[in-house]
Every structure is written in structure tokens, then in C-alpha cells.
Amino acid sequence: MSGSEESPPGAGPPATLIIGIGNASRGDDAAGLIAARRIREALLACPDFPDPGRVAVIEQNGEGTALVALWEGARTVILIDAVQSGAAPGSIHRLDARSQPFPAGFRGCSTHAFGVAEAIELARALDRLPPRLVVYGIEGRSFAAGAAPSGAVEAAAWAVVERVLDDAR
């Protein structure tokens, strides 16, 4: 976990937790991290955002067991990650993971054997899903080591910011 925004000691978990997932060194896999950074900037620039102290934005590499531990106690969790489903690069997918299973053809790009989809489905089986869980998938194409994110993914990360802020309200 890098670049995390922590709650003050004793404050408890945030009401809303936004988790940007990815690897900054693997091209389009950085989509969730880019979006999380922009969301954090938007929250700082918008002091009238409802209850800004109860929203935390963190970055994570997508390791599944860590995700389940991270969202413990949060009322709303919003995950943002790069995906490959065959759609055009930069396409944005939104999934209410609380009310529907993770689609089989909607795979993340994690290098972990136990990633976002597996974490969600395990948490569902163990009754450990947060009360509200929304997943944004940003369609990527190139995940080569050392590559920069594509223009389509950069643009989609900007577009996701407003959608996530609406979901966090």
C-alpha cells in the first residue's frame, strides 16, 4: 500500500473507502492508481464535499487478502482497477459487486493469483463484503513492464473521478 490517506488514530474506519489498484510500472495497469491520485486531489480541492473526513483514498497493488482486510468496517468501498474484457481501451465498466457476482469474462490484470475478483467472491462466501461495494474497471490493452499508460486509459481515469465522487456522496 503506497500513498495511503490514513484516518486519525482512534477515528475508526472511514465511512467510504476508495481503493485505486494497480502497478505503476506496467502500462495500463496503473489505471486505478491514476484515478485514486486524481480523486484525492479533487477531494482536497472540494472542501464542501459531504463529510470529507470520512472518505479515505488509498492505493493498493491488488493482492486479494489485503483488500478484504482493508475494507473491514467501511460502509462503502469503491475499487478502481484495470481490466481486460475485450472492450475498447479506455472503456469504463461499473459493477455493483454487492448485488451481482463478478463477471467471468471481466478479468483484472493483477500479477497476483488471488486478486480483486477472487477477493470479492471469497468475501461474499464468508459474508464479509462491505454493505456497499462498487467496482470500476478501466479497460486496458498494454500491460508491458516499464510501459507508460495509454492515452485512452489516462482519459478514462479522468472520467472515472466524477463518477466515483458521485458514488461516494
N, C-alpha and C positions, 0 to 999 in steps of 0.2 A: 504494500500500500504506500503510495507516494503522494505528496501534495495534499494530504488529507486536511480537512477542516474538522477540528475536534470540538465537542461540546465542553463547556466549562466543567471542572470537577464537581461532582455531585448533582449536575443538571439532569442526568439520566439520558436515555437515548433520544435522538431528535424525533419529532413527530413525522417529519418527512426526510427520507434519506435518498439522495440521488447518487448513484454509483456509475461512473464512467469506466468502462472496461476496455483494456487493450494493451498493446505493446507498441510503444513509440518508435521502435526500430524495425517494424515490419509493415511499412507502407500503409495500406488502407486499414490495417488492424488498429491503427491509432484513432479511429473514428470516435469511440466512446470517450477517450481521454481528451480529445479536442473539444468535444461537446461539453464535457464536465468543466473544463477550464473556462469556456465561454459562459456557461451558466453561472459559475462562481463570480465572474466579472459582472454579469448582468445583475446578480443579486446585490453586489456591493454598490452598483450604480443606481439601484432602485430601493431606497430606504423605506418607501411606503409599501413594499411587498408585505402581504399579510404575514405577521409573525416571523420576520426573517431570522430571528434567533433560534427557531425550531426547525430550520432547514439546514441540513449538512450536505455538502458536496464532497465526495471523495473519489479518488482514482484507485483502481484495483486491476490486477493482472488477469482476473477471470478464474482463478482457482476456486473450484466449486465449494469445498468445505469452508473456506474462508468467507465466501459470500453468505452462506447460511448463518454463520456466526456474526457477521457484520450487521445483518438486518434484524437481529434479535431485538425485540422491543419497539421497533419502529412501526408506526401505524400505516404509513405509506412508503413504499420503496419503488423507485424508478431506476431501472437499469438501462444503460445505453451501451450497445456493443456493435461491432462489425459483424455482418452475416453474409452468407452466400446461399442464395436460394434460386439463382438463375435469372433474377430480375436485373434491370439495367443498373449499372453502378450509380450510386447516389440515391437510389430509391429508398424511401423511408417506410418501414413496417412498424405498426403499433399492435401490441398484443396485450390484452388483459389476461395476464397469466394466472390470476386468481380464479377466473371463471372458465378457462379453457386450457387444455394441455398444450405443451409446447409442440408446434407442428413438426412432423418427422422430416420434412424437406427443408426446414428452416434451421440450418446448422450454423453455429458460431464458428469462429476462426481461431479458437483457443489452441495453444500448443499443449494444453493440459488434457489428460484423458478424462478427467472429471471436470467439466466446465459448467457454463451457465445453464444449459438445458438440463443437464444431469442434476445440478443443484436444485433447480426448481422442482423437478419431478420427485427427487428424494424428499425435499421439504414438504411437498404435497402429501406423499405417502406417510410421512411422520407427523402430519398435522402441524408443521412449523412454518407455513407460509405466513407472511405478514397479512394483516387484514386487507390491504390493497397492494397489488404488485403489478406494475406496468413495465413492459419491456419495449424499448425502441431498438430496432435493428436497422443499421445503415448498411445498405448493400455495397460491398466492396468487390474489387476484382483482383488487385495485385497485393500480395502479402509477402513479397520477397524481402529477405533480410537486408537492411540498410536502405531500402527504398523510402521515398517520401510519399505521403498520402496523395492520392489523385485529386484533381480539381473538383471532380464530381462529389467525392467524399467530403472535402473541405466545405463545399457549398451546402451539402446535406447537414453537416454538423451545425452550421449556422441556422438552418431551417428548423432543426430539432430544438433549439434553445427556446423559442416561443412556445412550442407545443409542450415541452417539459414544464416550463413555468406555469402554463395553464393547468397542467395536471397537478402541480404542487400546491396550487391555491386552495 
